[in-house]
Amino acid sequence: MSTWHEIGNIQDIPQRASRLVQTEEGDIAVFRTSNDDVFALADRCPHLGGPLSQGIVHDATVTCPLHQWKIDLKSGEAIAPDEGCAGHIPVKVESNIIYIEL
């Protein structure tokens, strides 16, 4: 059964950056875009497991710091021509508090 877990205030994550959240299910990268949209993915690039939390956020994508794969923050899918999925984690923001569903 999944439940929502509070991970902090949206202001804790700078715009166009991320925060690493360690959970029993594994590390999760939580991203905040320049438009204050918040997304969460498994902190593992589908290519070679690079830490997406250390990547560059632009628009609604993150670029893996190891080999520059671009990952769609909305779905977790690699952007063509690359293939794979980083594992999208449901996220919601209520009264500036971020929650992820595990």
C-alpha positions in Angstrom: 0.0 0.0 0.0 1.4 3.4 -1.0 1.3 6.5 1.2 2.2 10.1 0.9 5.4 11.2 2.7 6.3 14.8 3.5 9.8 15.7 2.3 9.9 19.5 2.9 9.0 22.9 1.8 9.2 23.8 -1.9 11.5 26.7 -0.9 14.1 24.1 0.3 14.8 23.4 -3.4 16.2 26.2 -5.5 14.5 26.8 -8.8 16.1 24.6 -11.6 17.7 22.4 -9.0 17.0 19.2 -7.1 17.1 17.6 -3.7 18.1 14.0 -2.9 15.7 12.1 -0.7 16.9 8.7 0.8 14.1 6.2 1.3 13.8 2.5 2.1 12.8 2.0 -1.6 16.0 3.8 -2.8 17.2 7.3 -3.5 14.8 9.7 -5.1 15.6 13.0 -6.8 13.0 15.7 -6.4 13.3 18.5 -8.9 11.9 22.1 -9.0 11.7 23.9 -12.3 11.9 27.6 -13.0 8.1 27.6 -13.1 7.9 26.0 -9.6 6.7 22.7 -11.0 7.9 19.8 -8.8 8.7 16.3 -10.1 10.3 13.2 -8.6 12.3 10.4 -10.2 14.4 7.5 -9.1 17.9 9.0 -8.7 19.3 6.7 -11.3 19.7 7.4 -15.0 18.5 4.4 -17.1 21.7 4.5 -19.1 24.4 3.7 -16.6 22.9 4.7 -13.3 24.2 8.2 -13.1 22.9 10.4 -10.2 20.1 12.5 -11.8 20.0 14.6 -8.7 23.3 16.0 -9.8 22.1 16.8 -13.3 21.1 20.1 -14.9 17.4 21.0 -14.8 16.1 22.8 -17.9 12.4 23.3 -18.7 10.8 20.0 -17.7 13.9 17.8 -18.3 17.1 16.9 -16.5 20.4 16.1 -18.1 22.4 13.2 -16.6 25.8 14.4 -15.4 27.6 11.3 -16.7 26.7 11.0 -20.4 24.2 13.9 -21.0 21.1 11.8 -21.5 18.0 14.0 -21.3 15.2 12.7 -19.1 11.6 14.0 -19.2 10.7 15.0 -15.6 7.0 14.4 -16.2 7.3 10.8 -17.2 10.9 9.7 -16.3 11.4 8.6 -19.9 14.6 9.2 -21.8 14.3 11.6 -24.7 14.9 10.1 -28.2 17.1 8.9 -29.6 17.9 7.5 -26.1 15.6 4.9 -24.6 14.8 3.9 -21.0 12.9 5.1 -18.0 14.2 6.5 -14.7 11.1 5.6 -12.8 8.6 8.4 -12.1 7.5 9.0 -8.5 4.1 10.6 -7.8 4.5 14.0 -6.2 2.1 16.7 -4.9 2.5 20.1 -3.4 0.0 21.4 -0.9 0.5 24.8 0.9 4.2 24.8 -0.3 4.9 21.4 1.3 6.1 18.6 -1.1 4.9 15.1 -0.7 6.0 11.9 -2.6 4.0 8.8 -2.9 5.8 5.6 -1.9 
